[in-house]
C-alpha cells in the first residue's frame, strides 16, 4: 500500500485512540494476591483502539486516514513506527501531555484486564484546521471515545458523514460514553460492562439516539446485533479462529474493522457482523496488540471455516442477553 496524497478520499477516517500497550502474561485472571510474580518477557506494542481500527481497515484494503494526538516521546515514536508503511495516512499532532499508555494483563486463555492511562486533560482540543481537511475527504468517520473527539460531532453532522464509535465495556450508565452512544450511526460495545442488561442498553441507545444499529460483542459467544426494526437482538455466532486463541487484545477493534469493511461494500448488517466476527477471531491467534490483521483473503478463509454451535458463549457460560 502506498502513502495517500492530500486529495485522495478516505474510505474510513479514524479519529483518536492511539497509544502503547505493555503486555504482561499472567497465569490467571484475576491475579492472586502476592508481592511479586515471575512472568514471561514483558513486551510493548503500539496499540489502543484507534490504532487497531485504522490498521484493520487498511489491511482489508480500505483507504484509511487517522488523526490524533501523540507525545514527542518514545511511545509516540513507537506508534509512528508501527503505522509507517501500513497504508494508514497518519496525521498526528504533538501533545505536551505525552502518548497514552495501557498495561494489559493477559491470561493463558487470551482474556485480558487493561489498566488505561489516558493522560489527555479535559481541555485538550484538536484545532479545526487540522481535522476538517481530513473530514472533507472521508466517506465514513470512526470516533474513538477520547474526550477531545466528542467536540467533532457538529462538524461531522454538518458534512453529512456517517459515524461509528466503540463504547468498549460501557455499562450504560457512565456519562462519558453517552454522547458517543447517542450521536453515532453505528455503535459497537462489548457485553462485559452491562452483562445481562446488555439488551436494555442496546435498546436505549436506539431509542434515545440516532443509531441505525448497535452491535455488542461477546468474545467466544459471538455478537449481538440490534437494528431499529428488530424486536430483540439477533445472535451472530463466533467465527472459528484459524489457530489457537492466545491473546484477545485488539479483537474488538478488528471486529469493528471487519464490520466497516462489509458496510462500505454495501452488505447487509448481518453480513457485516459476520465479517467482524471473522476479523476478531483472526486477531486472537497472535500474541500482542494488532499483530494479526486479516486481509481480504484471510477474512474469507475464516468466514469459510466451520461455525461453532449457536449456543456458544464466552468462557463456557450460557450467556444470553435479557429481553429489551
C-alpha positions in Angstrom: 0.0 0.0 0.0 1.2 3.5 -0.8 1.1 6.6 1.2 -2.0 8.6 0.2 -2.0 12.0 -1.4 -3.6 15.1 0.2 -6.6 14.8 -2.1 -7.4 11.1 -2.3 -10.6 10.3 -0.5 -10.6 8.1 2.6 -13.0 5.2 2.9 -12.6 5.5 6.7 -11.2 8.3 8.8 -10.3 7.2 12.4 -10.1 10.0 15.0 -8.4 9.5 18.3 -7.3 6.3 20.2 -3.6 5.8 19.5 -1.3 4.7 22.3 1.1 2.0 23.5 0.2 -1.3 25.3 2.5 -3.0 27.7 1.5 -6.7 27.8 2.2 -8.9 30.9 1.4 -12.6 30.6 -0.1 -13.9 33.9 -1.1 -17.4 35.0 -4.8 -16.5 35.7 -7.2 -13.6 36.0 -7.8 -12.1 38.5 -4.2 -12.3 39.6 -4.0 -13.8 43.2 -2.5 -11.5 45.8 1.2 -11.7 46.1 4.2 -9.4 46.5 5.7 -10.5 43.1 5.4 -12.9 40.2 7.8 -14.2 37.7 6.3 -13.7 34.2 7.4 -14.2 30.6 9.1 -11.3 28.9 7.1 -8.1 29.2 6.5 -6.6 25.7 5.4 -3.2 24.4 3.3 -2.7 21.3 1.7 0.2 19.5 -1.9 -0.4 20.3 -5.2 1.1 21.6 -8.5 1.2 19.8 -7.9 3.9 17.1 -4.7 2.3 16.0 -6.4 -1.1 15.8 -9.3 0.1 13.7 -7.1 2.1 11.4 -4.7 -0.9 10.9 -7.5 -3.3 10.5 -9.3 -1.2 7.8 -6.1 -0.6 5.9 -5.2 -4.3 5.9 -8.6 -5.0 4.4 -7.8 -2.6 1.5 -9.8 0.4 2.7 -8.2 3.8 2.2 -7.7 4.9 5.8 -6.8 8.2 7.4 -6.0 8.6 11.1 -5.8 11.9 13.1 -4.9 12.0 16.8 -2.6 13.5 19.4 0.6 11.7 20.4 3.5 12.8 22.6 7.0 13.7 21.5 8.3 10.7 23.4 9.4 7.1 23.0 5.8 5.7 23.0 4.8 8.2 20.3 7.8 7.1 18.2 6.6 3.5 18.6 3.2 4.5 17.3 4.6 6.3 14.3 6.9 3.4 13.5 4.1 0.8 13.7 1.9 2.8 11.3 4.7 3.5 8.8 4.2 1.5 5.6 0.8 0.1 6.5 -1.2 2.3 4.2 -2.6 4.3 7.1 -2.3 8.0 6.4 -1.4 9.0 10.0 -1.5 12.8 10.7 -0.8 13.4 14.4 -0.5 16.5 16.5 2.0 16.6 19.3 0.5 16.8 22.8 2.7 18.1 25.7 0.9 15.5 27.9 2.5 12.6 26.2 1.3 9.4 24.5 -1.5 7.4 26.0 -0.4 4.1 27.7 -2.0 0.9 29.0 -0.8 -2.1 30.9 -2.7 -5.2 29.9 -2.6 -8.5 31.9 -3.2 -11.4 29.6 -4.2 -14.9 30.8 -3.3 -18.1 29.1 -6.8 -18.4 27.5 -6.4 -15.0 25.9 -8.6 -13.0 28.2 -7.2 -9.7 29.5 -7.5 -6.9 32.1 -6.4 -3.4 31.0 -5.1 -0.6 33.1 -5.6 2.5 30.9 -3.6 5.7 31.3 -5.5 8.2 29.1 -3.5 11.2 30.3 -5.3 13.7 28.0 -6.5 16.7 30.0 -10.2 17.6 29.8 -9.4 20.9 28.0 -7.4 19.2 25.1 -9.0 20.2 21.8 -7.9 19.4 18.2 -7.9 22.6 16.0 -10.4 22.5 13.2 -7.7 23.4 10.7 -6.1 20.0 11.4 -9.1 17.7 11.2 -11.5 19.5 8.8 -9.4 18.8 5.7 -9.4 15.1 6.6 -13.1 15.1 7.3 -13.9 16.6 3.9 -12.1 13.6 2.3 -13.9 10.9 4.3 -16.7 8.5 3.3 -17.1 7.3 6.9 -15.8 8.5 10.3 -14.9 6.3 13.2 -14.6 8.2 16.5 -12.7 6.7 19.4 -14.1 7.7 22.8 -11.2 10.0 23.6 -12.6 13.2 25.2 -11.4 15.6 22.5 -13.2 13.6 19.8 -16.7 14.4 21.1 -16.2 18.0 20.0 -16.1 17.0 16.3 -19.6 15.7 16.1 -21.1 19.0 15.0 -18.6 19.3 12.1 -19.2 15.6 11.1 -23.0 16.3 11.1 -22.6 19.4 9.1 -20.8 17.4 6.4 -23.5 14.7 6.5 -21.0 11.9 7.2 -21.9 8.6 8.8 -20.1 8.0 12.0 -19.3 4.9 14.2 -17.9 4.5 17.6 -16.9 1.8 20.1 -18.0 2.2 23.7 -16.0 -0.9 24.8 -17.3 -2.2 28.1 -19.8 0.6 28.8 -22.3 -0.3 31.5 -25.0 2.1 30.0 -24.6 4.5 33.0 -21.2 6.2 32.8 -21.8 9.7 31.4 -18.5 9.9 29.4 -19.8 7.4 26.8 -23.3 8.7 26.4 -22.8 11.4 23.8 -20.8 9.0 21.7 -23.6 6.4 22.1 -26.4 8.8 21.1 -24.7 10.7 18.2 -23.3 7.8 16.2 -24.9 5.9 13.4 -23.2 2.6 14.2 -22.4 1.8 17.9 -20.1 -1.0 18.9 -19.7 -2.2 22.5 -18.9 -5.3 24.4 -21.2 -7.3 26.7 -18.6 -7.1 29.5 -19.9 -3.9 31.2 -23.6 -4.3 31.1 -23.8 -8.1 31.4 -27.3 -9.4 31.4 -28.6 -5.8 31.0 -27.0 -5.6 27.5 -30.3 -5.8 25.6 -31.7 -2.9 27.6 -28.6 -0.8 27.0 -28.7 -1.6 23.2 -32.4 -0.7 23.1 -31.8 2.5 25.0 -29.1 3.6 22.5 -31.5 3.1 19.6 -34.4 4.8 21.4 -32.6 7.8 22.6 -30.0 8.3 19.8 -29.6 8.2 16.1 -28.0 4.8 15.6 -29.1 2.6 12.8 -27.7 -0.4 14.6 -26.0 -1.4 17.9 -23.5 -4.3 17.9 -22.5 -6.0 21.2 -19.5 -8.4 21.0 -19.4 -11.3 23.5 -16.0 -12.9 22.9 -16.3 -16.6 22.2 -20.0 -16.1 22.4 -20.1 -14.2 19.1 -22.0 -10.9 19.0 -25.5 -9.5 19.2 -27.0 -7.2 16.6 -29.9 -4.9 17.2 -31.3 -2.7 14.4 -34.2 -0.3 14.6 -36.8 -2.8 13.2 -35.7 -5.6 15.5 -37.8 -6.7 18.5 -34.7 -8.3 20.1 -31.0 -8.7 19.4 -30.0 -11.2 16.7 -27.2 -13.6 17.7 -24.2 -13.6 15.4 -22.2 -16.8 16.0 -18.5 -16.5 16.7 -16.2 -17.4 13.8 -13.7 -20.3 14.3 -10.2 -18.9 14.7 -7.7 -20.3 12.2 -5.4 -21.2 15.0 -5.2 -21.4 18.8 -6.6 -18.4 20.7 -3.6 -16.8 22.6 -4.4 -13.1 23.1 -7.7 -11.2 22.8 -6.0 -7.7 22.7 -7.4 -5.9 19.7 -10.1 -8.3 18.9 -12.9 -5.8 19.3 -11.0 -3.3 17.1 -10.6 -6.0 14.5 -14.4 -6.7 14.7 -15.2 -3.1 14.0 -12.8 -3.0 11.1 -14.3 -6.1 9.5 -17.8 -4.7 10.1 -16.9 -1.4 8.4 -15.3 -3.3 5.5 -18.6 -5.0 4.9 -20.6 -1.8 5.4 -18.6 0.2 2.9 -19.1 -2.7 0.4 -22.9 -2.3 0.8 -23.5 -5.6 2.6 -26.4 -6.3 5.0 -25.9 -5.7 8.7 -25.8 -9.5 9.3 -23.1 -10.0 6.7 -21.1 -7.1 8.1 -21.3 -8.6 11.6 -20.1 -12.0 10.2 -17.1 -10.2 8.7 -16.5 -8.5 12.0 -16.6 -11.8 13.8 -14.1 -13.4 11.4 -11.7 -10.5 11.7 -12.0 -10.6 15.5 -11.3 -14.3 15.6 -8.3 -14.0 13.4 -6.9 -11.2 15.7 -6.9 -13.6 18.7 -4.4 -16.0 17.1 -1.2 -14.0 17.7 0.4 -12.5 20.8 0.5 -8.7 21.1 -1.8 -5.9 20.0 -2.8 -5.7 16.4 -0.3 -8.2 15.3 -2.7 -10.5 13.3 -4.5 -8.3 10.8 -7.0 -10.0 8.4 -6.6 -9.2 4.8 -9.5 -10.0 2.4 -8.1 -13.5 1.7 -7.7 -14.5 5.4 -11.0 -12.9 6.2 -12.8 -15.0 3.6 -10.9 -18.1 4.7 -12.0 -17.5 8.3 -15.6 -16.9 7.1 -15.5 -20.2 5.3 -14.4 -22.1 8.4 -16.8 -24.2 10.5 -19.1 -22.2 12.7 -19.4 -23.0 16.5 -22.8 -24.1 17.9 -25.3 -21.3 18.1 -25.4 -21.5 21.9 -21.7 -20.9 22.3 -21.0 -18.3 25.0 -17.9 -16.5 26.5 -15.9 -18.6 28.9 -18.2 -21.6 28.6 -21.2 -19.7 30.2 -24.7 -19.8 28.9 -24.9 -16.0 28.5 -27.9 -14.6 26.7 -29.0 -11.0 26.8 -32.2 -10.4 28.7 -35.2 -9.2 26.7 -35.4 -5.5 26.0 
